[in-house]
Amino acid sequence: MEARPVEDERELEQILDLQRANLARNLSAEEIAGQGFVTVEHSLEVLRRMHQIAPSIVAKEGDLLAGYALVMPVECRAFIPILEPMFERLGALGMLEKRFYVMGQVCVAKDWRGKGVFDLLYLAHRRHLRPAYELVVTEVATRNRRSMRAHLRLGFTILERYRGATDEWALLQWDWK
Ligand SMILES: CC(C)(COP(=O)(O)OP(=O)(O)OC[C@H]1O[C@@H](n2cnc3c(N)ncnc32)[C@H](O)[C@@H]1OP(=O)(O)O)[C@@H](O)C(=O)NCCC(=O)NCCS
């Protein structure tokens, strides 16, 4: 298993397939509670534009996608309007002064959960992005206990919690310094 930057368009399509399978609307209540879920749905066009700015990180076993963690530098703000409230909050917290990027969404395929792929993805983030950024920020729905637990275990800390339209969110940061 290796975690590395996305290499081609086929991998962007694999990300969309895994994303679709983990959208809350495609999961049962038990799966949402026990396994977690993703909220934001991207188009191939948006993933292509993100890729032009910075490649996301994927964990692959042969041709199979075991997981992904999206790289979203602040430049993506212009074409992902659904993230605008998060960027506004980051601005209010003074974060826009710092050299940070957003980890836009993380997902591990069901068969690979609990096997270290989450850590592998974030360690590859740190390896590839630390030269250009001092910290990474992400947002997790607090009812996603599994994702909250994994992020806090890795070293993320909570910047703030707030209520959005669908969920209570925690804004998290992982400071590499
Ligand atoms: C969230 C996700 C990325 C984490 O990857 P993973 O491989 O399952 O994570 P790990 O097994 O490394 O860590 C999960 C942690 O949560 C714990 N956990 C598992 N189920 C839990 C639950 N229902 N409630 C609380 N904690 C739970 C595990 O024990 C583990 O903690 P530990 O290492 O301290 O024992 C993965 O489960 C996933 O893709 N879920 C579906 C999509 C998703 O939720 N994405 C995140 C969006 S923010």
The ligand as an SDF file (V2000), in Angstrom:
LIG
                    3D

 48 50  0  0  0  0  0  0  0  0999 V2000
  -13.4660    8.3980    9.0030 C   0  0  0  0  0  0  0  0  0  0  0  0
  -12.4780    7.4980    8.2960 C   0  0  0  0  0  0  0  0  0  0  0  0
  -11.7320    8.2650    7.2070 C   0  0  0  0  0  0  0  0  0  0  0  0
  -11.4390    7.0010    9.3270 C   0  0  0  0  0  0  0  0  0  0  0  0
  -10.6050    6.0160    8.7580 O   0  0  0  0  0  0  0  0  0  0  0  0
  -10.4180    4.6350    9.5540 P   0  0  0  0  0  0  0  0  0  0  0  0
   -9.4600    3.7850    8.8520 O   0  0  0  0  0  0  0  0  0  0  0  0
  -11.7720    4.0860    9.7990 O   0  0  0  0  0  0  0  0  0  0  0  0
   -9.8000    5.2460   10.9140 O   0  0  0  0  0  0  0  0  0  0  0  0
   -8.9920    4.5510   12.0670 P   0  0  0  0  0  0  0  0  0  0  0  0
   -9.4410    3.1360   12.2060 O   0  0  0  0  0  0  0  0  0  0  0  0
   -7.5450    4.8260   11.8580 O   0  0  0  0  0  0  0  0  0  0  0  0
   -9.4570    5.4000   13.3220 O   0  0  0  0  0  0  0  0  0  0  0  0
  -10.7860    5.4040   13.7330 C   0  0  0  0  0  0  0  0  0  0  0  0
  -10.8360    5.6330   15.2210 C   0  0  0  0  0  0  0  0  0  0  0  0
  -12.2070    5.7720   15.6280 O   0  0  0  0  0  0  0  0  0  0  0  0
  -12.5350    4.7630   16.5710 C   0  0  0  0  0  0  0  0  0  0  0  0
  -13.9250    4.4090   16.2630 N   0  0  0  0  0  0  0  0  0  0  0  0
  -14.3900    3.5000   15.4080 C   0  0  0  0  0  0  0  0  0  0  0  0
  -15.7330    3.5450   15.3830 N   0  0  0  0  0  0  0  0  0  0  0  0
  -16.1060    4.5090   16.2580 C   0  0  0  0  0  0  0  0  0  0  0  0
  -17.3580    5.0350   16.6850 C   0  0  0  0  0  0  0  0  0  0  0  0
  -18.5050    4.5680   16.2040 N   0  0  0  0  0  0  0  0  0  0  0  0
  -17.3540    6.0390   17.5930 N   0  0  0  0  0  0  0  0  0  0  0  0
  -16.1930    6.5360   18.0880 C   0  0  0  0  0  0  0  0  0  0  0  0
  -14.9820    6.0710   17.7150 N   0  0  0  0  0  0  0  0  0  0  0  0
  -14.9410    5.0750   16.8040 C   0  0  0  0  0  0  0  0  0  0  0  0
  -11.5300    3.6600   16.3600 C   0  0  0  0  0  0  0  0  0  0  0  0
  -11.3710    2.8560   17.5220 O   0  0  0  0  0  0  0  0  0  0  0  0
  -10.2800    4.4810   16.0350 C   0  0  0  0  0  0  0  0  0  0  0  0
   -9.7370    5.0700   17.1960 O   0  0  0  0  0  0  0  0  0  0  0  0
   -8.4370    4.4660   17.9290 P   0  0  0  0  0  0  0  0  0  0  0  0
   -7.3400    4.3960   16.8990 O   0  0  0  0  0  0  0  0  0  0  0  0
   -8.1390    5.4490   18.9990 O   0  0  0  0  0  0  0  0  0  0  0  0
   -8.8510    3.1110   18.4130 O   0  0  0  0  0  0  0  0  0  0  0  0
  -13.1930    6.2600    7.6600 C   0  0  0  0  0  0  0  0  0  0  0  0
  -13.8310    5.5230    8.6770 O   0  0  0  0  0  0  0  0  0  0  0  0
  -14.1790    6.6590    6.5800 C   0  0  0  0  0  0  0  0  0  0  0  0
  -13.8040    6.9110    5.4410 O   0  0  0  0  0  0  0  0  0  0  0  0
  -15.5050    6.7540    6.9280 N   0  0  0  0  0  0  0  0  0  0  0  0
  -16.5150    7.1320    5.9390 C   0  0  0  0  0  0  0  0  0  0  0  0
  -16.3090    8.5450    5.3920 C   0  0  0  0  0  0  0  0  0  0  0  0
  -15.9600    9.5600    6.4640 C   0  0  0  0  0  0  0  0  0  0  0  0
  -16.5300    9.5890    7.5390 O   0  0  0  0  0  0  0  0  0  0  0  0
  -15.0290   10.4520    6.1460 N   0  0  0  0  0  0  0  0  0  0  0  0
  -14.6030   11.5250    7.0410 C   0  0  0  0  0  0  0  0  0  0  0  0
  -15.3680   12.7550    6.7670 C   0  0  0  0  0  0  0  0  0  0  0  0
  -14.8670   14.0640    7.8580 S   0  0  0  0  0  0  0  0  0  0  0  0
  1  2  1  0
  2  3  1  0
  2  4  1  0
  2 36  1  0
  4  5  1  0
  5  6  1  0
  6  7  2  0
  6  8  1  0
  6  9  1  0
  9 10  1  0
 10 11  2  0
 10 12  1  0
 10 13  1  0
 13 14  1  0
 14 15  1  0
 15 16  1  0
 15 30  1  0
 16 17  1  0
 17 18  1  0
 17 28  1  0
 18 19  1  0
 18 27  1  0
 19 20  2  0
 20 21  1  0
 21 22  1  0
 21 27  2  0
 22 23  1  0
 22 24  2  0
 24 25  1  0
 25 26  2  0
 26 27  1  0
 28 29  1  0
 28 30  1  0
 30 31  1  0
 31 32  1  0
 32 33  2  0
 32 34  1  0
 32 35  1  0
 36 37  1  0
 36 38  1  0
 38 39  2  0
 38 40  1  0
 40 41  1  0
 41 42  1  0
 42 43  1  0
 43 44  2  0
 43 45  1  0
 45 46  1  0
 46 47  1  0
 47 48  1  0
M  END
$$$$
